[in-house]
């Protein structure tokens, strides 16, 4: 006899809209009569193996709606990267609790976890429907036009660079802003949407899809500074040399690594400081400032795209519909239709799991330091409504008297 039990979990980095997907699962599932319980796993897969569940069936719809509008992961998350043994333990817990539908909201690693758990269930002959729900600010899930969380983070980046540009125009110098993105430059490229006037920054954009050459970088900065008397630069944390070595590790003596052995790129501030030092010492420009956006761009409560919120809710709802009415496991994918509308498909887990999408060449300018109009047209509708605008004075110079020669 069917237990009617559902489990939903959130994995990886939090976003501004990941709770919309979780709420979409809960509210949509409660519409089905055969669903008896909707559980939430605290802190992702770690909460599953620890059997740390809460009963979301008992939550009020009103509070769920409020939580849905709140950034970050309400269930908590984890950076655990499950191997086969870990996934087998996940399956054992799901079977012990008679879970029949497993929904995991996350990125590349999360989709691979769902794939392995799905295979374990099939081999054991256990009726478990496994659905991966997309989420990542990096926008690097293959098979998707874009992923929930990215539009809101991109909105933040665009607005932050618009503000940095205004500041830099008032007090000219060189400004370096480092943005998240180890392998994919989508989020850094979003800085270009903060431009309004031809001389606005960012004047230079550096992405991990292109090899970073320090000497060329310095030449670009020098030329831009000579042209405008200032320079605003957007840099992806994942920029690397021809061998693939992160620039941060080449310029720094003290390198921090994460639990998986990767060079720690987010939140350290090292890359911005190192590039600023190079500009000061090699180019002799005195006013050079750098910022690392770090975790600010992920869950900034005052900068959420309404388009992102809507689609994050819908991927959660569609996941439940695919699970209840379909006959296969998979990953929900967003497909763009028309100028701007979307549809949702359930794609095979193996087509998404463990794969990384990078920016397409059509989105990157020939120089490699800017984006194309194709990227601007791609991103603009995702940023949502109410994007702020900047204006300038129209100077009417007054004739000098004492200053006449």
ZIFEN-V711436 format. One record per residue. RES is the residue in one small letter. SS is DSSP state (H for helix, E for strand, C for the rest). PSI is psi in radians with two decimals (NA if undefined). NEAR is the number of other C-alpha atoms within 10 Angstrom. Layout:
((RES/SS/PSI/NEAR) (RES/SS/PSI/NEAR))
//
This chain:
((x/C/2.40/3) (x/C/2.41/11) (x/C/-0.47/13) (x/C/0.39/17) (x/E/2.40/19) (x/E/2.51/28) (x/E/2.31/25) (x/E/2.47/28) (x/E/2.78/28) (x/E/2.36/31) (x/C/2.84/28) (x/C/-2.83/22) (x/C/2.40/22) (x/C/2.78/24) (x/C/3.09/26) (x/C/-0.28/31) (x/C/0.14/34) (x/H/-0.49/34) (x/H/-0.46/29) (x/H/-0.68/30) (x/H/-0.74/29) (x/H/-0.79/29) (x/H/-0.64/27) (x/H/-0.72/24) (x/H/-0.84/26) (x/H/-0.89/26) (x/H/-0.66/22) (x/H/-0.70/17) (x/H/-0.63/26) (x/C/-0.15/16) (x/C/-0.29/9) (x/C/2.22/13) (x/C/-0.49/8) (x/C/-0.11/13) (x/C/2.10/18) (x/C/-0.59/14) (x/E/2.49/19) (x/E/1.94/24) (x/E/2.66/20) (x/E/2.34/26) (x/E/2.21/25) (x/C/2.26/24) (x/C/0.84/23) (x/H/-2.45/26) (x/H/-0.47/27) (x/H/-0.69/22) (x/H/-0.48/21) (x/H/-0.89/22) (x/H/-0.45/18) (x/C/-0.02/14) (x/C/0.69/16) (x/C/1.45/15) (x/E/2.66/18) (x/E/2.66/16) (x/E/1.78/13) (x/H/-0.18/20) (x/H/-0.47/18) (x/H/-0.07/10) (x/C/2.51/13) (x/C/2.63/10) (x/H/-0.64/13) (x/H/-0.81/9) (x/H/-0.61/10) (x/H/-0.70/19) (x/H/-0.69/15) (x/H/-0.72/12) (x/H/-0.67/18) (x/H/-0.55/24) (x/C/-0.04/17) (x/C/2.23/20) (x/C/2.98/22) (x/C/3.07/21) (x/C/1.88/26) (x/C/-0.52/19) (x/C/-0.10/19) (x/C/2.79/19) (x/C/-3.02/22) (x/C/2.70/16) (x/C/0.16/16) (x/C/2.36/17) (x/C/1.64/17) (x/C/2.36/18) (x/C/-2.97/11) (x/H/-0.79/12) (x/H/-0.69/9) (x/H/-0.79/18) (x/H/-0.59/23) (x/H/-0.66/18) (x/H/-0.69/17) (x/H/-0.83/25) (x/H/-0.73/25) (x/H/-0.73/17) (x/H/-0.75/16) (x/H/-0.75/23) (x/H/-0.71/15) (x/H/-0.60/10) (x/C/0.07/14) (x/C/0.67/17) (x/E/2.30/22) (x/E/-0.18/20) (x/E/2.14/22) (x/E/2.10/24) (x/E/2.14/24) (x/E/2.09/28) (x/E/2.06/26) (x/E/-2.93/28) (x/C/-2.46/29) (x/H/-0.90/21) (x/H/-0.66/19) (x/H/-0.70/27) (x/H/-0.60/29) (x/H/-0.63/24) (x/H/-0.79/24) (x/H/-0.70/29) (x/H/-0.81/24) (x/H/-0.74/23) (x/H/-0.68/24) (x/H/-0.77/25) (x/H/-0.69/17) (x/H/-0.75/19) (x/H/-0.72/19) (x/H/-0.76/13) (x/H/-0.52/9) (x/H/-0.10/10) (x/C/0.47/9) (x/C/2.32/14) (x/C/1.45/15) (x/C/2.10/24) (x/E/2.16/24) (x/E/2.11/27) (x/E/2.22/30) (x/E/2.32/33) (x/E/2.14/34) (x/E/2.50/30) (x/C/2.17/32) (x/E/2.34/25) (x/C/-0.30/27) (x/C/-0.30/29) (x/C/0.59/27) (x/C/0.39/25) (x/C/2.18/27) (x/C/2.72/18) (x/C/-0.05/19) (x/C/2.49/20) (x/C/-0.71/15) (x/C/2.95/26) (x/C/2.49/27) (x/C/2.45/33) (x/E/-0.67/30) (x/H/-0.84/29) (x/H/-0.71/31) (x/H/-0.72/30) (x/H/-0.67/31) (x/H/-0.65/30) (x/H/-0.76/25) (x/H/-0.83/27) (x/H/-0.78/29) (x/H/-0.79/24) (x/H/-0.65/22) (x/H/-0.72/17) (x/H/-0.54/26) (x/H/-0.73/24) (x/H/-0.75/15) (x/H/-0.65/20) (x/H/-0.73/25) (x/H/-0.75/17) (x/H/-0.78/13) (x/H/-0.55/19) (x/H/-0.59/18) (x/H/-0.70/8) (x/C/1.47/11) (x/C/2.54/18) (x/C/-2.70/19) (x/E/2.29/24) (x/E/2.29/24) (x/E/2.11/25) (x/E/2.12/26) (x/E/2.24/27) (x/E/2.62/31) (x/C/2.65/27) (x/C/1.62/24) (x/C/-0.80/21) (x/C/-0.46/20) (x/C/2.38/25) (x/C/0.20/30) (x/H/-0.80/30) (x/H/-0.72/27) (x/H/-0.71/26) (x/H/-0.46/30) (x/H/-0.34/28) (x/H/-0.51/30) (x/H/-0.42/26) (x/H/-0.07/23) (x/H/-0.10/25) (x/C/2.48/19) (x/C/-0.89/13) (x/C/2.72/10) (x/C/-0.55/7) (x/C/0.16/14) (x/C/2.68/19) (x/C/2.89/28) (x/C/2.36/27) (x/C/-0.43/23) (x/E/2.41/22) (x/E/2.22/26) (x/E/2.17/24) (x/C/2.68/30) (x/C/-0.20/24) (x/C/-0.19/21) (x/C/2.53/17) (x/C/2.33/17) (x/C/2.18/20) (x/C/2.02/13) (x/H/-0.76/14) (x/H/-0.69/10) (x/H/-0.67/10) (x/H/-0.84/16) (x/H/-0.65/16) (x/H/-0.70/13) (x/H/-0.77/16) (x/H/-0.78/21) (x/H/-0.79/20) (x/H/-0.72/14) (x/H/-0.73/17) (x/H/-0.66/18) (x/H/-0.60/11) (x/H/-0.77/11) (x/H/-0.22/14) (x/C/0.21/13) (x/C/2.98/25) (x/E/2.17/28) (x/E/2.25/27) (x/E/2.30/22) (x/E/2.21/27) (x/E/2.30/28) (x/E/2.46/27) (x/C/-0.36/33) (x/C/0.21/27) (x/C/2.54/25) (x/E/2.89/24) (x/C/-3.01/15) (x/C/-0.44/10) (x/C/-0.09/7) (x/C/0.02/12) (x/C/2.22/14) (x/E/2.39/21) (x/H/-0.59/20) (x/H/-0.68/24) (x/H/-0.43/17) (x/H/-0.58/13) (x/H/-0.30/14) (x/C/2.51/12) (x/C/-0.58/8) (x/C/1.89/9) (x/C/2.24/15) (x/C/2.42/12) (x/E/2.64/11) (x/C/-3.04/9) (x/C/-0.37/10) (x/C/0.09/10) (x/C/-0.01/8) (x/C/2.57/12) (x/E/2.25/17) (x/C/1.98/18) (x/C/-0.58/26) (x/C/2.35/19) (x/C/0.01/16) (x/C/-0.49/14) (x/C/-0.04/18) (x/H/-0.82/23) (x/H/-0.78/30) (x/H/-0.79/22) (x/H/-0.73/20) (x/H/-0.75/17) (x/H/-0.68/22) (x/H/-0.70/21) (x/H/-0.72/15) (x/H/-0.73/14) (x/H/-0.77/22) (x/H/-0.85/16) (x/H/-0.61/10) (x/H/-0.53/12) (x/H/-0.23/13) (x/C/0.34/11) (x/C/2.22/15) (x/C/-0.80/11) (x/C/1.68/14) (x/E/2.18/20) (x/E/2.59/19) (x/E/2.56/21) (x/E/2.59/18) (x/E/2.02/23) (x/C/-0.56/21) (x/H/-2.26/16) (x/H/-0.13/15) (x/H/-0.65/14) (x/H/-0.23/24) (x/C/-0.82/27) (x/C/0.62/24) (x/C/2.03/17) (x/C/-0.41/16) (x/C/0.18/10) (x/C/1.35/20) (x/C/2.28/26) (x/C/2.24/25) (x/H/-0.54/17) (x/H/-0.75/17) (x/H/-0.76/26) (x/H/-0.80/23) (x/H/-0.80/15) (x/H/-0.59/22) (x/H/-0.66/28) (x/H/-0.77/23) (x/H/-0.60/21) (x/H/-0.54/30) (x/H/-0.76/31) (x/H/-0.79/22) (x/H/-0.57/21) (x/H/-0.77/31) (x/H/-0.75/26) (x/H/-0.75/15) (x/H/-0.68/20) (x/H/-0.73/22) (x/H/-0.63/16) (x/H/-0.19/8) (x/C/-3.12/12) (x/C/0.40/9) (x/C/2.76/16) (x/C/2.90/24) (x/E/-3.04/26) (x/E/2.30/29) (x/E/2.28/24) (x/E/2.46/27) (x/E/2.20/23) (x/E/2.27/15) (x/E/2.41/15) (x/E/2.43/10) (x/C/-2.90/6) (x/C/-0.95/9) (x/C/1.79/11) (x/E/2.89/11) (x/E/2.76/13) (x/E/2.90/12) (x/E/2.39/17) (x/E/2.72/17) (x/E/1.96/20) (x/E/2.72/18) (x/C/2.47/18) (x/H/-0.68/22) (x/H/-0.31/15) (x/H/-0.22/15) (x/C/-0.70/26) (x/C/2.24/22) (x/C/0.12/17) (x/C/2.71/16) (x/C/2.20/15) (x/C/2.45/18) (x/C/2.97/17) (x/C/2.34/19) (x/C/2.61/12) (x/H/-0.54/14) (x/H/-0.33/12) (x/H/-0.20/19) (x/E/2.33/22) (x/C/2.83/15) (x/C/-0.59/11) (x/C/-0.40/10) (x/C/0.03/18) (x/C/0.37/20) (x/C/3.03/20) (x/E/2.93/25) (x/C/2.97/17) (x/H/-0.52/13) (x/H/-0.68/12) (x/H/-0.71/21) (x/H/-0.74/15) (x/H/-0.59/14) (x/H/-0.79/16) (x/H/-0.62/20) (x/H/-0.82/17) (x/H/-0.39/16) (x/H/-0.44/21) (x/H/-0.32/24) (x/C/-3.02/17) (x/C/2.86/12) (x/C/0.42/8) (x/C/2.27/13) (x/C/2.76/8) (x/C/2.72/10) (x/C/2.56/11) (x/C/2.83/8) (x/C/2.74/7) (x/C/2.70/5) (x/C/1.56/6) (x/C/2.33/6) (x/C/1.60/6) (x/C/2.42/6) (x/C/2.35/6) (x/C/2.37/8) (x/C/2.60/8) (x/C/-1.07/7) (x/C/-0.45/6) (x/C/0.02/6) (x/C/2.52/6) (x/C/NA/5))
//
